[in-house]
Amino acid sequence: MKLTATAFLCLALAACATPAAAPQSATPAELHAAVAAFAQPTHEGRLDVLKAQLDAAGLAYEVESFDGERPPPAAGHNVVVRLGPEEGREILITAHYDAVVLPGGKLADGAVDNAASVVAMIEAARRLDGRTKHPVRLILFDQEELGLVGAQAWIAAHGTDDIAAVINADVNGNGDTLMYGLNNGPQSAGLINAVEAVCAERKLSCLDFPEYPPSDDVAFAEAGAPVISLGHQPRAEAEKLRAFMLNPPKSAPDPATIPAVLMLIHTPNDTIARVESTTLALAADTFEALVLKVDATLP
């Protein structure tokens, strides 16, 4: 085979190399164990677990502290991982790692809400490292449960001008149906199209929500950034939640009409026992595929 000078130089410098192959995936059991580790008695303990899991994944991170709302007024800590090229508009992948304080002062385990999403996003980020043409930033927010405080602090510090897309994950602990919102502003239409394309290509069970339960995506939508929020539930429960969001009760609802996930989160029952390892693996696969889809369609 005869090589031109340009082709030879390209090979020598690896400038024309194909994108790196994805590393071997974590097993569903490993992902399940990672979620279980977030059951800690303190906020600081959850942060320590998060940092240890990023270290184990080989993902370098920075901790960005901010003035928080946790009583007594205490600093919050967002954890940020940068992947891919240094220049260009960024794809953010986000999830909150904090949990609610239950009546009586005990910290909830917060397995479904939202350690499951954190673990799935870390796994997706680990696989994506070096495989995108655009910068990818994994941001794991603190103090979402106190009113999206961490996300708002990050936006105030960094702005949204360089953001091409935000993919947020919340409540990804069980079920086989991907839920996504349609209510994040016209700037998010491209992301909705990307989600629908991934659903079709991967033959996933997916359900769109004209009104989606709020998470950190709301802070980005209000700042004008393209954003989508993703969760998983069993199909029947996803449909029940969709109906509930479209027609919220005007008075005390019949408990039988309340979606199971709303009876689970922010309670002592949100434990590792409610997390399905197959959902964690599905979520990580879907988040990875969506980032690659968005990366390929951006200029």
C-alpha positions as CSV (number, residue, x, y, z in Angstrom):
1,M,0.0,0.0,0.0
2,K,1.4,3.4,-1.0
3,L,0.9,6.2,1.5
4,T,0.9,9.9,0.6
5,A,3.0,12.2,2.8
6,T,-0.2,13.6,4.3
7,A,-1.5,10.1,5.1
8,F,1.9,9.1,6.6
9,L,2.0,12.1,8.8
10,C,-1.6,11.5,9.9
11,L,-0.8,8.0,10.9
12,A,2.4,9.0,12.7
13,L,0.7,11.7,14.8
14,A,-2.4,9.6,15.3
15,A,-4.4,12.7,14.2
16,C,-6.7,10.6,12.1
17,A,-7.3,7.9,14.6
18,T,-10.8,6.6,15.1
19,P,-12.5,7.4,18.4
20,A,-11.4,5.3,21.3
21,A,-13.4,2.2,22.0
22,A,-15.6,2.2,25.1
23,P,-14.0,0.5,28.0
24,Q,-15.5,-2.7,29.5
25,S,-18.8,-1.9,31.2
26,A,-19.3,-2.3,35.0
27,T,-21.5,-5.2,35.8
28,P,-25.1,-4.6,37.1
29,A,-24.0,-6.0,40.5
30,E,-21.1,-3.6,40.7
31,L,-23.4,-0.7,39.9
32,H,-25.9,-1.9,42.5
33,A,-23.1,-2.0,45.1
34,A,-22.0,1.5,44.2
35,V,-25.5,2.8,44.9
36,A,-25.7,1.0,48.2
37,A,-22.5,2.8,49.3
38,F,-24.3,6.2,49.3
39,A,-26.3,5.2,52.4
40,Q,-24.4,7.4,54.8
41,P,-25.4,9.2,58.0
42,T,-24.0,12.6,56.9
43,H,-23.8,14.8,53.8
44,E,-20.1,14.7,54.2
45,G,-20.2,10.9,54.0
46,R,-22.1,11.0,50.7
47,L,-19.5,13.4,49.3
48,D,-16.6,11.2,50.4
49,V,-18.3,8.2,48.7
50,L,-18.8,10.2,45.5
51,K,-15.1,11.2,45.4
52,A,-14.0,7.6,46.1
53,Q,-16.1,6.3,43.2
54,L,-14.8,8.9,40.8
55,D,-11.2,8.0,41.9
56,A,-12.0,4.3,41.2
57,A,-13.4,5.2,37.8
58,G,-10.2,7.1,36.9
59,L,-12.1,10.4,36.5
60,A,-10.2,13.5,37.8
61,Y,-12.5,15.9,39.5
62,E,-12.7,19.4,41.0
63,V,-14.9,20.3,44.0
64,E,-16.5,23.7,43.6
65,S,-17.8,25.0,46.9
66,F,-20.6,27.6,47.2
67,D,-22.6,29.4,49.9
68,G,-25.3,26.9,50.7
69,E,-28.7,26.7,52.3
70,R,-28.3,23.7,54.4
71,P,-29.0,24.6,58.1
72,P,-27.1,25.9,59.8
73,P,-26.0,27.9,56.7
74,A,-23.3,25.6,55.4
75,A,-21.3,25.5,52.2
76,G,-22.4,23.2,49.4
77,H,-20.0,21.3,47.2
78,N,-20.6,20.6,43.5
79,V,-18.2,18.0,42.0
80,V,-17.1,18.5,38.4
81,V,-15.3,16.2,35.9
82,R,-14.1,17.5,32.6
83,L,-13.8,15.1,29.6
84,G,-12.9,15.3,26.0
85,P,-11.4,18.4,24.1
86,E,-10.8,21.6,26.1
87,E,-12.3,23.9,23.5
88,G,-15.8,24.0,22.1
89,R,-19.4,24.2,23.3
90,E,-20.0,21.8,26.1
91,I,-22.4,18.9,26.7
92,L,-23.2,18.8,30.4
93,I,-24.3,15.5,32.1
94,T,-25.7,16.2,35.5
95,A,-27.3,14.6,38.6
96,H,-27.6,15.6,42.2
97,Y,-26.0,13.5,44.9
98,D,-27.5,15.0,48.0
99,A,-30.4,13.5,50.0
100,V,-33.2,14.9,52.1
101,V,-33.1,15.1,55.9
102,L,-36.1,13.2,57.2
103,P,-38.3,14.3,60.1
104,G,-36.3,13.6,63.3
105,G,-33.0,14.7,61.6
106,K,-31.9,11.4,60.0
107,L,-30.5,11.6,56.5
108,A,-32.4,9.6,53.9
109,D,-30.4,6.9,52.1
110,G,-31.6,8.5,48.9
111,A,-30.9,5.4,46.7
112,V,-33.5,6.0,44.0
113,D,-33.4,9.8,44.6
114,N,-30.7,10.1,43.5
115,A,-27.7,7.9,44.1
116,A,-28.9,5.6,41.3
117,S,-28.6,8.4,38.8
118,V,-25.2,9.5,40.1
119,V,-23.8,6.0,39.7
120,A,-25.3,5.6,36.2
121,M,-23.9,9.0,35.1
122,I,-20.4,8.1,36.5
123,E,-20.5,4.8,34.5
124,A,-21.6,6.7,31.3
125,A,-18.8,9.3,31.8
126,R,-16.2,6.6,32.3
127,R,-17.1,5.0,29.0
128,L,-17.3,8.4,27.2
129,D,-13.9,9.6,28.1
130,G,-11.9,10.3,25.0
131,R,-14.8,9.4,22.6
132,T,-16.5,12.8,21.9
133,K,-15.6,15.7,19.6
134,H,-17.1,18.2,22.0
135,P,-16.2,18.8,25.6
136,V,-18.3,16.9,28.1
137,R,-18.6,18.0,31.7
138,L,-20.1,15.7,34.4
139,I,-21.5,17.8,37.2
140,L,-22.8,16.2,40.4
141,F,-24.8,18.8,42.2
142,D,-25.2,19.3,45.9
143,Q,-28.3,20.8,47.6
144,E,-30.8,20.0,44.9
145,E,-33.2,19.0,47.6
146,L,-33.0,22.4,49.1
147,G,-34.3,24.2,46.0
148,L,-31.8,23.5,43.1
149,V,-29.2,25.5,45.1
150,G,-26.1,23.7,43.7
151,A,-27.3,24.0,40.1
152,Q,-28.2,27.7,40.5
153,A,-24.8,28.4,42.1
154,W,-23.0,26.7,39.2
155,I,-24.9,28.7,36.6
156,A,-24.2,31.9,38.5
157,A,-20.5,31.1,38.5
158,H,-20.1,29.8,34.9
159,G,-23.1,31.0,32.9
160,T,-24.7,29.1,30.0
161,D,-23.2,30.7,26.9
162,D,-20.9,27.8,26.2
163,I,-23.4,25.1,26.8
164,A,-24.7,23.1,23.8
165,A,-26.8,20.7,25.8
166,V,-27.6,19.6,29.4
167,I,-28.7,16.0,30.1
168,N,-30.0,15.7,33.7
169,A,-30.8,12.5,35.5
170,D,-33.1,12.1,38.5
171,V,-34.9,9.0,39.8
172,N,-33.3,6.2,37.8
173,G,-33.4,3.3,40.3
174,N,-36.0,0.9,38.9
175,G,-38.2,0.2,35.9
176,D,-37.6,-0.3,32.2
177,T,-39.3,2.9,30.8
178,L,-37.3,6.1,30.1
179,M,-39.3,9.2,31.0
180,Y,-38.4,12.6,29.6
181,G,-39.9,16.1,29.7
182,L,-41.2,18.3,27.0
183,N,-41.5,21.4,29.1
184,N,-38.0,22.8,29.1
185,G,-38.5,25.5,26.5
186,P,-38.2,25.7,22.7
187,Q,-34.4,25.8,23.0
188,S,-34.5,22.2,24.1
189,A,-36.3,20.8,20.9
190,G,-33.1,19.4,19.5
191,L,-32.5,17.4,22.7
192,I,-36.0,16.0,22.6
193,N,-35.4,14.9,19.1
194,A,-32.1,13.2,20.1
195,V,-33.9,11.4,22.9
196,E,-36.6,10.2,20.6
197,A,-33.9,9.0,18.1
198,V,-32.1,7.0,20.7
199,C,-35.4,5.5,21.9
200,A,-36.2,4.4,18.3
201,E,-32.7,3.2,17.5
202,R,-32.3,1.2,20.7
203,K,-36.0,0.0,20.7
204,L,-36.5,1.4,24.2
205,S,-39.7,1.8,26.1
206,C,-40.0,5.6,26.4
207,L,-42.6,8.0,27.5
208,D,-42.8,11.8,27.0
209,F,-44.2,14.1,29.7
210,P,-45.8,17.4,28.7
211,E,-45.3,18.3,32.4
212,Y,-42.2,16.7,34.0
213,P,-41.3,16.5,37.7
214,P,-38.9,19.3,38.4
215,S,-35.2,18.7,39.0
216,D,-32.0,20.6,38.3
217,D,-33.1,20.9,34.7
218,V,-35.4,23.7,35.8
219,A,-32.5,25.9,36.7
220,F,-31.0,25.4,33.3
221,A,-34.3,25.9,31.5
222,E,-34.8,29.2,33.3
223,A,-31.3,30.3,32.2
224,G,-32.2,29.5,28.6
225,A,-30.0,26.5,28.1
226,P,-31.0,23.4,26.1
227,V,-31.8,20.8,28.7
228,I,-33.6,17.5,29.1
229,S,-34.3,15.5,32.3
230,L,-34.4,11.7,32.3
231,G,-35.8,9.1,34.8
232,H,-36.9,5.5,34.8
233,Q,-40.0,3.8,36.1
234,P,-41.9,0.6,35.3
235,R,-44.2,1.3,32.3
236,A,-47.5,1.3,34.3
237,E,-46.0,3.6,37.0
238,A,-44.6,5.9,34.4
239,E,-48.0,6.3,32.8
240,K,-49.6,6.8,36.2
241,L,-47.0,9.5,37.0
242,R,-47.6,11.2,33.7
243,A,-51.3,11.4,34.3
244,F,-50.8,12.7,37.8
245,M,-48.5,15.5,36.5
246,L,-51.0,16.5,33.8
247,N,-53.9,16.6,36.3
248,P,-52.6,17.2,39.8
249,P,-55.2,16.8,42.5
250,K,-56.9,20.0,43.8
251,S,-57.5,18.5,47.2
252,A,-56.1,15.6,49.3
253,P,-55.8,12.7,46.7
254,D,-56.9,9.2,47.1
255,P,-53.7,7.3,48.0
256,A,-54.5,4.8,45.3
257,T,-54.1,7.5,42.7
258,I,-50.6,8.6,43.9
259,P,-47.7,7.2,41.8
260,A,-45.6,4.8,43.8
261,V,-42.4,6.8,43.3
262,L,-43.9,9.9,45.0
263,M,-44.7,7.7,48.0
264,L,-41.1,6.4,48.0
265,I,-38.8,9.4,47.5
266,H,-38.1,11.6,50.6
267,T,-39.0,8.7,52.9
268,P,-37.1,6.1,55.0
269,N,-38.1,3.5,52.4
270,D,-35.8,5.0,49.6
271,T,-33.2,2.3,50.2
272,I,-31.0,0.0,48.1
273,A,-33.8,-2.6,48.3
274,R,-35.8,-0.4,45.9
275,V,-33.0,-0.3,43.3
276,E,-32.9,-2.7,40.4
277,S,-29.4,-3.5,39.0
278,T,-30.9,-4.0,35.5
279,T,-32.2,-0.4,35.5
280,L,-28.8,1.0,36.5
281,A,-27.2,-0.8,33.6
282,L,-30.0,0.3,31.2
283,A,-29.7,3.9,32.4
284,A,-25.9,4.0,31.9
285,D,-26.2,2.6,28.4
286,T,-28.9,5.1,27.5
287,F,-27.0,8.1,28.9
288,E,-23.9,7.0,27.0
289,A,-25.9,6.6,23.8
290,L,-27.6,10.0,24.2
291,V,-24.4,11.9,24.7
292,L,-22.8,10.2,21.6
293,K,-26.0,11.1,19.6
294,V,-25.9,14.7,20.7
295,D,-22.2,14.9,20.1
296,A,-22.6,13.6,16.6
297,T,-25.4,16.0,15.7
298,L,-23.8,19.2,17.0
299,P,-21.8,21.3,14.5
